[in-house]
Amino acid sequence: MFSLIWCEKNSSALRHPPAWRCAASCSNPPRHLDILQRMSLQKPWLRRAGGCAGACGRELVPLGPEAQPQIGQLDRNCSFRMRKGRGRTSRIRRRKLFRSSVSRGVNESYKPEFIELKKWLKDRKFEDTNLIPACFPGTGRGLMSKTSLREGQMIISLPESCLLTTDTVIRSYLGTYIAKWQPPPSPLLALCTFLVSEKHAGDQSLWKPYLEILPKAYTCPVCLEPEVVNLFPKPLKAKAEEQRAHVQGFFSSSRDFFSSLQPLFSEAVESIFSYSALLWAWCTVNTRAVYVKHRQEQCFSREPNTCALAPYLDLLNHSPHVQVKAAFNEETRCYEIRTASGCRKHEEVFICYGPHDNQRLLLEYGFVSIQNPHACVYVSEDILVKYLPLTDKQMNKKISILKDHDFIENLTFGWDGPSWRLRTALKLLCLEAEEFTCWKKILLGEIISDTNEKRSLVIAQKICQYFIEETSAMLRKVSHMKDEEVALINQLALVETLWIEELRILQASAEILNSLQTAFRFAFFPSTGIPALVEYNPNKQMGPTHFGRQSEDLDGSGHLSLFIYMAHSTVR
């Protein structure tokens, strides 16, 4: 804040108490006072700062013990000179620096492992000029832009010689053993076997620079402790258990193939190809591979052969808010990524793994995305019917219809409220006995009655409130475990983030449902007395959906459009 300053000669004109005097005891008349006053009108901050308005142009000095420190001075041309770092421009620069420092990463290209990786990539005809490895707050290790990236600009073009594919495995020392093994191993098994074998080779491995930067451990559910997985939402917990069973079965069925590789190693293959080693390799392929279609080899099983590991490129992190074009270019024989949006200098460069919700991201990649627009909360069948009357004799038939028409799964709450599928399922379940014959119209999106609409909204509200209470209780449980299970704090923090995001989604849905309940009521047009029902539709538009007569029967007074506008404003 600038201090009030005053020159004895100009005290009456500036109307400030005589707390300042000219350092040179200027006795010149205040010739430039009118200029100072005009500048004060143009630049309001000059009203709180200035110097001697006389011709001397000297600095002003404070009088008395309570005087403020001097801030600046006016030269002979009455231009105010601010002390360095105290002006508005400096404040703006400091704000920009603070904002950028929050998201700006710390350069890690100087680290030995990245220096070696760059040399290794250069030997394979790749040298990047746009990106450098860095560590970012919130996302961890990633790639930072060295220059501003324009929309449509190539982010990275990785030659085929840098990709680790099944062709790489076939050309290696493992090729002979894979070719003669029956039944043919899967492409996934070939990649996992190669990773474990090369990691065991250590310094002798040609892929060591790449292996050195791979994570030592992963946070996929299959790698988490069972007591942490038990804290997952029920749908995710079921999928996590299936994932664990799948990997365990994959390991068991691969043991005989691993035993056939014994001639390649001096140590027992059981100690090299252990479950933990295979789990690490499986997570590496599952979380980091890109899609590259290969020709079908006879030495492999009929499973899709579409995975490739892309060194350096796989450092790019996911963001649901960006769009990129990524594919293998058959002409250039490079895997190329182009950005569909710009990126400023020294910011993290993201790619999008796909429109996945947070449960899918945690299951497949081991992380949760904050403010993910695709995030949602799943409603299971038992919760769907939790608040419906037990006396409904047609309930089993209704559930059967929903299952037959694939309306019993993927029922969700999102940032924009209950999904259309959830609303449709609840409308069908809320049909009265005399309305049951109209169930096909419900599935087609038609409205049966106002009573059915209201009941489905009430049930949706109850389900949403139930989830809010359950989520809050689970967050308290996770917080308590973090205090007791210190060794699991990182895993628990991941689960806590998932539950916090789901709670935010449910709170947003609850607000929308409350707004719909408020808007969903009968209103009467003043001149006609005709009731109009306001109803929410999937296109997020509001409007009358049921009238006592056709809208053209109205007297044209404009009450219809006025009511629609009022209802629309109420929901917003």
ZAMARGU-4260 file (C-alpha; in steps of 0.2 Angstrom, whole numbers, plus 5000, padded with zeros to 4 digits):
<rodrens>
0) 5000/5000/5000 | 5007/5017/4995 | 5009/5030/5009 | 5002/5047/5009 | 5015/5060/5005
5) 5015/5079/5006 | 5025/5094/5002 | 5024/5109/5013 | 5022/5121/4999 | 5007/5110/4992
10) 4998/5106/5008 | 4983/5116/5006 | 4981/5110/4988 | 4984/5092/4991 | 4973/5092/5007
15) 4984/5081/5017 | 4990/5084/5035 | 5008/5091/5035 | 5017/5075/5039 | 5030/5077/5024
20) 5042/5090/5018 | 5053/5092/5004 | 5070/5085/5007 | 5078/5101/4999 | 5067/5113/5009
25) 5060/5119/4992 | 5053/5136/4993 | 5049/5136/4974 | 5030/5139/4970 | 5021/5123/4965
30) 5022/5126/4946 | 5018/5108/4942 | 5003/5105/4954 | 4990/5106/4941 | 5000/5093/4931
35) 5000/5082/4947 | 4982/5084/4949 | 4978/5080/4931 | 4988/5064/4933 | 4979/5059/4948
40) 4963/5059/4938 | 4970/5048/4925 | 4980/5037/4937 | 4971/5035/4953 | 4986/5027/4962
45) 4995/5044/4961 | 4982/5051/4973 | 4991/5041/4986 | 5009/5043/4981 | 5019/5057/4974
50) 5033/5069/4977 | 5037/5087/4978 | 5026/5097/4966 | 5038/5111/4965 | 5052/5113/4953
55) 5065/5105/4963 | 5059/5087/4960 | 5067/5081/4976 | 5061/5067/4986 | 5049/5069/5000
60) 5055/5064/5018 | 5043/5060/5033 | 5041/5072/5048 | 5038/5065/5065 | 5040/5047/5073
65) 5024/5040/5066 | 5028/5045/5048 | 5028/5031/5035 | 5044/5026/5025 | 5046/5035/5008
70) 5040/5026/4993 | 5045/5036/4978 | 5048/5053/4970 | 5043/5064/4956 | 5056/5070/4944
75) 5056/5087/4936 | 5044/5082/4923 | 5032/5076/4937 | 5033/5057/4932 | 5033/5046/4947
80) 5047/5033/4949 | 5042/5018/4959 | 5055/5008/4969 | 5059/4992/4960 | 5048/4977/4964
85) 5034/4988/4972 | 5023/4993/4957 | 5008/4985/4949 | 5018/4977/4935 | 5029/4968/4948
90) 5013/4962/4957 | 5006/4955/4941 | 5022/4946/4937 | 5023/4939/4955 | 5005/4933/4953
95) 5009/4925/4936 | 5024/4916/4943 | 5014/4910/4958 | 5001/4903/4947 | 5013/4894/4935
100) 5023/4888/4950 | 5008/4878/4956 | 5007/4868/4940 | 5025/4869/4934 | 5036/4854/4935
105) 5053/4851/4941 | 5065/4847/4927 | 5072/4829/4928 | 5082/4828/4912 | 5098/4830/4922
110) 5095/4813/4931 | 5107/4799/4925 | 5093/4787/4921 | 5085/4800/4909 | 5102/4805/4901
115) 5105/4786/4897 | 5088/4784/4890 | 5090/4799/4879 | 5107/4792/4872 | 5098/4775/4870
120) 5084/4783/4860 | 5096/4793/4850 | 5105/4777/4844 | 5088/4771/4838 | 5085/4787/4828
125) 5074/4797/4840 | 5078/4814/4847 | 5064/4824/4855 | 5065/4843/4854 | 5048/4847/4861
130) 5047/4838/4878 | 5058/4835/4893 | 5055/4824/4908 | 5049/4833/4924 | 5040/4829/4940
135) 5024/4838/4943 | 5013/4841/4958 | 4998/4830/4958 | 5003/4819/4943 | 5021/4815/4948
140) 5033/4811/4934 | 5028/4817/4916 | 5033/4826/4901 | 5035/4845/4900 | 5034/4856/4885
145) 5050/4866/4881 | 5041/4877/4869 | 5023/4882/4866 | 5013/4869/4857 | 5000/4874/4844
150) 4984/4865/4840 | 4987/4850/4828 | 5006/4851/4831 | 5016/4834/4832 | 5020/4831/4851
155) 5030/4815/4848 | 5035/4804/4834 | 5043/4788/4840 | 5051/4776/4827 | 5047/4758/4826
160) 5064/4754/4831 | 5061/4761/4848 | 5045/4751/4851 | 5045/4734/4861 | 5033/4723/4852
165) 5030/4704/4850 | 5041/4706/4834 | 5055/4711/4846 | 5052/4696/4856 | 5052/4684/4841
170) 5069/4691/4835 | 5077/4689/4852 | 5084/4673/4861 | 5066/4669/4866 | 5060/4667/4848
175) 5065/4649/4846 | 5057/4643/4863 | 5041/4652/4858 | 5040/4645/4841 | 5041/4627/4847
180) 5030/4629/4862 | 5012/4620/4861 | 4999/4626/4863 | 5006/4643/4856 | 5008/4656/4870
185) 4998/4672/4870 | 5006/4689/4864 | 5004/4695/4882 | 5014/4681/4889 | 5028/4684/4876
190) 5029/4702/4881 | 5029/4698/4900 | 5042/4684/4898 | 5053/4696/4889 | 5052/4710/4902
195) 5055/4698/4916 | 5070/4690/4907 | 5078/4707/4902 | 5075/4714/4920 | 5084/4699/4927
200) 5099/4702/4914 | 5102/4719/4922 | 5117/4728/4915 | 5118/4715/4901 | 5101/4719/4894
205) 5100/4730/4878 | 5084/4737/4885 | 5091/4743/4902 | 5089/4762/4899 | 5071/4759/4897
210) 5069/4746/4911 | 5077/4758/4923 | 5063/4771/4921 | 5049/4759/4923 | 5040/4760/4940
215) 5046/4748/4953 | 5029/4745/4959 | 5011/4748/4953 | 4995/4753/4962 | 4982/4743/4952
220) 4970/4734/4963 | 4979/4717/4959 | 4994/4725/4968 | 4985/4732/4983 | 4982/4723/5000
225) 4966/4714/5002 | 4960/4725/5017 | 4962/4740/5005 | 4952/4732/4991 | 4938/4728/5004
230) 4936/4747/5005 | 4932/4749/4987 | 4914/4752/4981 | 4905/4736/4978 | 4906/4736/4959
235) 4924/4740/4959 | 4928/4727/4972 | 4920/4714/4962 | 4930/4718/4946 | 4946/4719/4957
240) 4943/4702/4963 | 4941/4696/4945 | 4957/4705/4940 | 4967/4696/4954 | 4960/4679/4950
245) 4964/4682/4931 | 4982/4686/4935 | 4984/4672/4947 | 4977/4660/4933 | 4988/4668/4920
250) 5003/4664/4931 | 4998/4646/4935 | 4995/4642/4917 | 5012/4649/4912 | 5023/4639/4923
255) 5026/4625/4911 | 5032/4638/4898 | 5043/4646/4910 | 5051/4629/4914 | 5055/4626/4896
260) 5066/4642/4897 | 5078/4634/4910 | 5092/4631/4897 | 5094/4650/4895 | 5097/4653/4914
265) 5110/4647/4926 | 5097/4650/4941 | 5081/4641/4943 | 5067/4648/4933 | 5056/4647/4948
270) 5066/4661/4956 | 5066/4672/4941 | 5049/4670/4935 | 5040/4672/4952 | 5022/4678/4954
275) 5028/4695/4959 | 5040/4696/4944 | 5026/4691/4932 | 5014/4703/4941 | 5026/4718/4938
280) 5027/4713/4920 | 5008/4711/4918 | 5005/4728/4926 | 5019/4736/4915 | 5010/4730/4899
285) 4992/4733/4905 | 4995/4751/4911 | 5008/4757/4898 | 5006/4749/4881 | 4999/4758/4866
290) 4989/4751/4852 | 4998/4745/4837 | 4991/4731/4826 | 5002/4717/4821 | 5000/4703/4808
295) 4995/4687/4816 | 5009/4675/4819 | 5007/4657/4819 | 5018/4655/4834 | 5006/4665/4845
300) 4988/4661/4850 | 4973/4669/4842 | 4972/4682/4855 | 4973/4700/4849 | 4991/4705/4845
305) 4989/4724/4847 | 5001/4729/4862 | 5017/4739/4861 | 5028/4747/4874 | 5033/4764/4869
310) 5049/4771/4879 | 5048/4789/4883 | 5031/4791/4875 | 5024/4782/4890 | 5029/4795/4902
315) 5014/4806/4896 | 5000/4806/4909 | 4982/4806/4907 | 4969/4820/4907 | 4951/4818/4903
320) 4951/4837/4897 | 4962/4835/4882 | 4961/4828/4865 | 4974/4820/4855 | 4976/4810/4839
325) 4987/4795/4842 | 4991/4781/4830 | 5005/4771/4821 | 5009/4779/4805 | 5012/4765/4792
330) 5021/4777/4780 | 5033/4784/4792 | 5034/4768/4803 | 5032/4779/4818 | 5020/4780/4832
335) 5014/4798/4832 | 5004/4809/4844 | 4996/4826/4839 | 4988/4838/4851 | 4970/4844/4847
340) 4973/4859/4859 | 4987/4870/4862 | 4999/4869/4877 | 5010/4883/4884 | 5028/4883/4887
345) 5034/4874/4903 | 5017/4866/4906 | 5014/4847/4907 | 5009/4839/4891 | 4994/4827/4893
350) 4986/4813/4882 | 4969/4805/4885 | 4968/4787/4888 | 4949/4787/4884 | 4933/4793/4892
355) 4935/4782/4907 | 4926/4785/4924 | 4937/4784/4940 | 4933/4766/4944 | 4939/4761/4927
360) 4955/4771/4928 | 4959/4764/4945 | 4956/4746/4940 | 4966/4747/4924 | 4979/4761/4927
365) 4980/4763/4946 | 4975/4781/4948 | 4960/4792/4951 | 4957/4808/4940 | 4951/4824/4950
370) 4936/4832/4943 | 4934/4819/4930 | 4919/4823/4919 | 4916/4805/4915 | 4916/4800/4933
375) 4900/4792/4940 | 4893/4782/4954 | 4886/4765/4950 | 4869/4759/4956 | 4868/4740/4958
380) 4852/4730/4957 | 4849/4727/4975 | 4850/4746/4978 | 4839/4750/4964 | 4824/4740/4972
385) 4829/4745/4990 | 4815/4759/4991 | 4802/4751/4981 | 4786/4743/4989 | 4788/4725/4993
390) 4770/4722/4990 | 4772/4725/4971 | 4767/4708/4963 | 4774/4713/4947 | 4792/4717/4953
395) 4800/4701/4947 | 4792/4703/4930 | 4799/4721/4929 | 4816/4716/4934 | 4816/4703/4920
400) 4811/4716/4907 | 4825/4727/4913 | 4837/4712/4911 | 4831/4707/4894 | 4833/4725/4887
405) 4850/4728/4896 | 4843/4741/4908 | 4849/4733/4924 | 4868/4738/4922 | 4877/4754/4920
410) 4864/4764/4930 | 4873/4779/4937 | 4873/4796/4945 | 4885/4809/4937 | 4889/4827/4939
415) 4873/4831/4929 | 4862/4820/4940 | 4854/4803/4937 | 4858/4796/4920 | 4844/4793/4908
420) 4846/4774/4910 | 4844/4775/4929 | 4828/4787/4926 | 4821/4775/4914 | 4824/4760/4925
425) 4816/4768/4940 | 4801/4774/4929 | 4798/4756/4924 | 4799/4750/4941 | 4787/4763/4948
430) 4773/4758/4935 | 4756/4755/4943 | 4747/4739/4940 | 4735/4748/4928 | 4750/4756/4919
435) 4761/4740/4917 | 4755/4737/4899 | 4764/4753/4894 | 4781/4747/4899 | 4788/4748/4881
440) 4784/4766/4880 | 4794/4769/4895 | 4809/4761/4887 | 4806/4772/4872 | 4807/4787/4882
445) 4789/4792/4883 | 4780/4799/4898 | 4766/4788/4905 | 4759/4799/4919 | 4764/4813/4931
450) 4762/4801/4946 | 4775/4789/4938 | 4787/4804/4935 | 4785/4810/4953 | 4788/4793/4960
455) 4803/4789/4950 | 4811/4806/4956 | 4807/4802/4974 | 4815/4785/4973 | 4830/4793/4964
460) 4832/4805/4978 | 4831/4792/4992 | 4845/4781/4983 | 4856/4796/4981 | 4854/4801/4999
465) 4858/4783/5004 | 4874/4783/4994 | 4879/4800/5002 | 4877/4792/5019 | 4887/4777/5015
470) 4901/4786/5006 | 4903/4798/5021 | 4904/4783/5033 | 4917/4775/5022 | 4927/4790/5022
475) 4927/4790/5041 | 4933/4772/5041 | 4947/4776/5028 | 4953/4790/5039 | 4953/4780/5054
480) 4963/4766/5045 | 4976/4779/5039 | 4979/4783/5058 | 4982/4765/5062 | 4989/4757/5046
485) 5004/4768/5043 | 5012/4756/5031 | 4996/4756/5020 | 4994/4775/5020 | 4998/4778/5001
490) 4986/4764/4996 | 4973/4771/5008 | 4975/4789/5001 | 4971/4782/4984 | 4955/4774/4990
495) 4951/4790/5000 | 4953/4801/4984 | 4941/4789/4975 | 4927/4791/4989 | 4929/4810/4990
500) 4926/4811/4971 | 4911/4800/4972 | 4904/4810/4987 | 4906/4826/4976 | 4896/4818/4962
505) 4882/4812/4974 | 4881/4830/4981 | 4880/4837/4964 | 4866/4825/4959 | 4857/4828/4975
510) 4856/4847/4971 | 4850/4843/4954 | 4836/4831/4960 | 4831/4844/4973 | 4829/4857/4959
515) 4819/4844/4948 | 4808/4841/4963 | 4805/4860/4965 | 4801/4862/4947 | 4791/4846/4945
520) 4774/4853/4950 | 4758/4858/4943 | 4756/4876/4938 | 4741/4885/4931 | 4741/4897/4917
525) 4733/4913/4924 | 4720/4915/4910 | 4715/4897/4906 | 4718/4887/4922 | 4726/4874/4912
530) 4739/4864/4922 | 4756/4862/4915 | 4768/4849/4921 | 4787/4853/4920 | 4798/4838/4918
535) 4817/4835/4916 | 4823/4827/4900 | 4840/4820/4895 | 4843/4835/4884 | 4844/4846/4899
540) 4829/4856/4893 | 4814/4861/4903 | 4796/4862/4896 | 4778/4857/4898 | 4775/4839/4895
545) 4757/4837/4899 | 4742/4848/4896 | 4724/4847/4899 | 4722/4852/4880 | 4733/4856/4865
550) 4744/4871/4867 | 4736/4879/4852 | 4720/4880/4862 | 4728/4893/4873 | 4722/4911/4870
555) 4739/4917/4864 | 4742/4928/4878 | 4760/4922/4880 | 4758/4913/4897 | 4765/4896/4890
560) 4782/4904/4885 | 4782/4913/4902 | 4779/4898/4912 | 4792/4888/4902 | 4805/4902/4906
565) 4801/4903/4924 | 4802/4884/4926 | 4819/4884/4916 | 4826/4897/4927 | 4820/4888/4943
570) 4830/4872/4938 | 4846/4882/4934
</rodrens>
